[in-house]
């Protein structure tokens, strides 16, 4: 038997006397640095390198197809007992998994039973079974059979980490294979049939994994030893393969407990919290609750929170294209956000900035500074119109001039009053503050914005125009209109006709001598 172990040492393993050589700690290690999968695969690879161990780490998201890897994912390693996956796959695909064959295969996968493997190999064409699997699943880089110099060692079947996680993905989609094989992988036993503890690597890093381990001496091309931990994690969503090869060999039974400890540390580094920590779960979250424009001022309000700095403010940026229009830290206390997000601090924001008249598209970014992989944004179209509003109500002639009435306001200044300019025949004759009260509903803003004035004008026809002034830096007055008006000439004075002058009576000239009257 190629992987035969000394029975007394197996008994010691069964009693847990050398379990410390297999795993580095009974609990999941906490990561001091970034814990997202895009970083942890590299950390695990670096840990192996620091211990002079050749390694490759691959993780594949079976739901999205995203791949994370470190080391050469296409480099080949001795598979050891991992190659038993391929034997079970062919038996299932060919419909041979029943009776005694199924019993042997179950032991081969769950207990890593090498004796069962040897009995099943002839049924699948020997160690060349990997070539059959490569063809079935279209995986040219999965691996190849044992080297000619080691054709006696089925564990010298070669596999790549990237190829193996792709195998798991294809297998999970294979209705003839997946139900039985996935179930078997979930039922791995603590000890294999040779008494080796199978809980190194993935089982020590996460719960509920479907696992196929591999370890041995003859599997290695370097005359050292290999220790591999592979399987499915996260509710079978992620395929994980950590393959290692050390020039340092093993105990008398072919097992390298020290290397298994390194592999366990690598697995716990890849899954620092016991699960695949996706970068996007660390991206800032939030909501833009209102985007509005009043006059030339755009206001954006909402909340934002970075999960990695949950109790601290974070930076929000409002941009138009590549131009930043506003940037600042969240500073508004939002009890509702704190309650729902289990956070403390100030996570609300109100951004105000000036914009030119016309259509715009403003994008609001929640700037990521933690372990996330993006600064989420939301974009909104906004039309800005900062021009003054108003209406020219009446223009009519008056004694010695023209009366002008109406209303006007500057949306950037309300409720404060604004001014209008009056021209008579193209000549500016008055600038008037529009601050008179008008009937409710005359205009849609608060404050007093009416105007009424009389401008002097000579008799005759005239054209009166009124313009609402914009005091802002980008002055854009609004013409309220022009009206034609005729100022009448004043009446002239002349002597009254003699016929209408008062005349003395005839008796008035007679003198009454008698009595002294006239």
C-alpha positions, 0 to 999 in steps of 0.5 A: 500500500503506497500510503500505509501508516505505522499503526502505532502512530495512527493510534497516537493520532487518534488520541490527539497526541500529535494533533498540534502538529496538524493545526496551528490553533483551535480557533480562527485567527484574526487578521491584523491587516486587510481581510478581503479575499483579493488581499488574503490570497496574497497574504497566504502565499507570502506566508508559505514563501516565508517558510520556503514552501512552494505554494499556489492559492486559488479561489473561484466564486461559482456564482459570479465567476470571479477568480482570486489567486496568488502564486502561479495558478497554472503550476502543477503540484502532486495531487495526492488523495485529491485525485480521488475526486476524478475517480468518483467523477467518472464512476458517476458520469458513467452510471457505475455508482451503485452496489459495492462500487458505491460503497467503496467510493463513499469510503474513498471520498469521505475517509480518503480510503486508499485501499478502496481507490486501488480497487476502483482504479481499474474501473476508470482506466487507471491513473489516466482518469484525469485525462478523461475528466479534462476532456469531459469538462474542457479543462486543458490545464487541470493536470496530467497523470503521474510522471513516468518515473513515478507511475507506481504512485497514483498520488503523483497525478499532477493538478493546478490550483486554478484548474482544480477550482474550475473542476469544482465549478464544472462538477457542481454543474454536472447533474450526474456527478454533483449530488452524490459527490458534493454530499460525500465531500460534506461527510468527510470524517475527522480521521482517514482510514490510515488515522491521519487527522483530516481537519487541517486546512479548510476544515480548521478555517471555516464551518460547513465546508465540503472537503477533499484533502491530499498529503503524501511523500511520493506525490511530490516531485521534489522528494519532499512532501505535499499537503493540499487542502481543497473543497467548497466553502460558503454554502458551496458558493466558493471553490478553494484550492491551496496546494503546497510542496516542500523539499522537507519530507515527512514522518515514517508514514509519509505525513508532514505535520509541520507542512499541514500546520502551514497549510492550516495557517494559510487557509485561515489567512484566506478565510480570516473570519471563517468566510470569503470576505468580499471587497464590495462588502466593505464599500461605503453605503448610503443614500442620496435623498434629495437633489434640487436647484433653487436659482443658481444654488444646487443642494444635495443631501443624504447620508453615507457610511464606510463599514470599515470606519463605521463610527467616524465621518466619511468623505462625500464628493459631488462632481460634474464629469471630472470636475469636483463641485463640492467635497466634504465630510459627513457632519449631520447627526442622523439617529435613524442611520445610526439605529439601522446601521448599528453605528455612532457618529455623524453620517448625514451631509448637505452639499450646496454649490453654485452652478451655471444656468442650464442642464447638468448631471451631478454624480455623488461619490462615497469615497472609499478609504478602507478595504472596499474596491470601489467608491459607489456613485449615484448620478442625477440630472439637474436643470439650473435656472438662476435668472430673476423672475418677474412680471410687468403688470401696467404702464400708463400715462400720468401727470408729467410722466408714466406709472409703472407697476409689477413684481420681480424677485431673484431666486438666489436672494429671496426673501430679500428684495431685488431691483428692476431697471426702467428704460424710457426710449432706450435710456435708463431713467430709474432703478427701483427696489421691488419691495412692496407688498402684493396680494398673496399668490402673486408669486411663488416665494416668500417676501415682498417683491412688488414695485410701483413708480412714476418716471418723468416723461415728456408729452408724446409717444414713448416705449417703456421697458423693465428689466429684473436685475441679477446681482450675482457675479454671472449677471444675467438680467431678465427682460420683463417686457416693454409697453408703448404709452402716450403721454398727453400734452398739458392744457394751455391758458387763454382770455375768455371771450367777451361774450361770456364776460360779466356785463354791468346792468343798465340800472347800475349807471343811474344815480338816484339823487333823491335818496342818495342811491345809485 
